[in-house]
Amino acid sequence: MERNLKIYIAGHRGMVGSAIWRALDKKGYHNLIGKTSNDLDLKNQAEVADFFETEKPHVVIDAAAKVGGILANSRYPYQFLMDNMLIQNNLIDASLRNDCEKFIFLGSSCIYPKHAPQPLKEDCLLTSSLEPTNEWYAIAKISGVKACEAIRKQYDKDFISLMPTNLYGSHDNFDLETSHVLPAMLRKFHEAKENGHAPVTLWGSGNPKREFLHVDDLAQAVIFAMENRFQDNLYNVGTGQDLSIKDLALMIQGVTGHKGEIHWDDSKPDGTPRKLMDVTKLSKEGWNAAIPLETGIKETYRWFIENVQNIKELKY
Ligand SMILES: NC(=O)c1ccc[n+]([C@@H]2O[C@H](COP(=O)([O-])OP(=O)(O)OC[C@H]3O[C@@H](n4cnc5c(N)ncnc54)[C@H](OP(=O)(O)O)[C@@H]3O)[C@@H](O)[C@H]2O)c1
């Protein structure tokens, strides 16, 4: 692909968007565009239409979204449904109208039904009900997948959707109130070590199994999808391997050098016993994850240590 291709990364300051920007830059793509939400509110159709008419990007990568945990989803269901639909609809429609060659839509594994068989295959989409706690977000994302599929069918344009598993890496959210399990554990073990190797209490039994993908691996998958035309419209992105939360805790404890005890608070809910993506479809197209979990956690811990001061200043 031409290195001067004009690529617009929506959400380029986020965890995912910034990783994609870094990876594209490293590969020599030098005509990258990014706009903060202050400069361009993607919920505003007229602003988005003007921006596309002026810039006419060849490729659009949609990593912009209103994201959040269970608490935020249950407090603001309308924003999780409507903001996400507005953002993605404006981007998808403007890309179609302005003859964009490639559109990559990013969602998440929450689009799949709560009780779908594991590992989750792409074709279980819309086969039964969603997890109620984040259905607002999931329904918005499903409508984005379907909009890209419809454009692919009707206009034969290369609009595709990638569904990453749980991500971790630099620029993650380390706020204990709202963060995901891996960054929350990293921070807890780090702070307990600093605090004389105090015991660490973790939620649940530690038995559920989860899959984790380094965000730099996801960025490579996005570039691979950009540089190749896939057979189909919807692909999972993951490692295809999971581990128990207990094993994850031991790995993170080892990486941080914490020597204290781990207590499991099994009065707290475990959540679903297993969540693993089937990644056969993307593997058949020729892409596989490359960063081993322990290597990725070490790298993330280094980033955390270097940025902990800024993270605190920003978040609290
Ligand atoms: N993190 C994960 O574990 C994970 C896992 C699977 C899938 N994903 C998917 O990856 C995508 C990105 O997630 P992320 O973790 O990178 O989120 P993030 O760090 O919160 O970044 C989201 C970005 O969206 C932009 N944005 C939000 N509302 C906007 C608006 N109205 N106008 C313009 N920009 C707006 C923000 O821009 P500003 O910074 O300029 O405000 C921000 O940079 C999402 O679709 C998510 O579903 C993430």
The ligand as a Gaussian input file, in Angstrom:
#p B3LYP/6-31G(d) Opt

LIG

0 1
 N       -9.980000      -1.183000      25.739000
 C      -10.435000      -2.415000      25.550000
 O      -10.193000      -3.341000      26.363000
 C      -11.230000      -2.747000      24.308000
 C      -11.537000      -4.089000      24.093000
 C      -12.247000      -4.427000      22.961000
 C      -12.652000      -3.437000      22.082000
 N      -12.353000      -2.140000      22.292000
 C      -12.851000      -1.144000      21.320000
 O      -11.878000      -0.249000      20.859000
 C      -12.472000       1.029000      20.611000
 C      -11.656000       2.108000      21.314000
 O      -11.577000       1.813000      22.696000
 P      -10.479000       2.473000      23.669000
 O      -10.298000       1.512000      24.786000
 O       -9.327000       2.961000      22.886000
 O      -11.309000       3.722000      24.229000
 P      -10.752000       5.115000      24.814000
 O       -9.352000       4.972000      25.308000
 O      -11.797000       5.613000      25.752000
 O      -10.731000       6.056000      23.531000
 C      -11.921000       6.417000      22.879000
 C      -11.656000       7.576000      21.958000
 O      -12.890000       7.951000      21.349000
 C      -12.896000       9.349000      21.196000
 N      -14.273000       9.870000      21.263000
 C      -15.256000       9.538000      22.132000
 N      -16.346000      10.287000      21.902000
 C      -16.039000      11.125000      20.859000
 C      -16.759000      12.144000      20.163000
 N      -18.017000      12.465000      20.477000
 N      -16.094000      12.798000      19.165000
 C      -14.828000      12.493000      18.851000
 N      -14.115000      11.534000      19.453000
 C      -14.709000      10.858000      20.459000
 C      -12.085000       9.931000      22.352000
 O      -11.463000      11.111000      21.868000
 P      -10.837000      12.275000      22.806000
 O       -9.711000      11.603000      23.565000
 O      -10.317000      13.291000      21.860000
 O      -11.935000      12.752000      23.696000
 C      -11.089000       8.802000      22.655000
 O       -9.824000       9.105000      22.121000
 C      -13.929000       0.941000      21.088000
 O      -14.769000       0.755000      19.996000
 C      -13.947000      -0.298000      21.958000
 O      -15.183000      -0.975000      21.895000
 C      -11.636000      -1.761000      23.396000

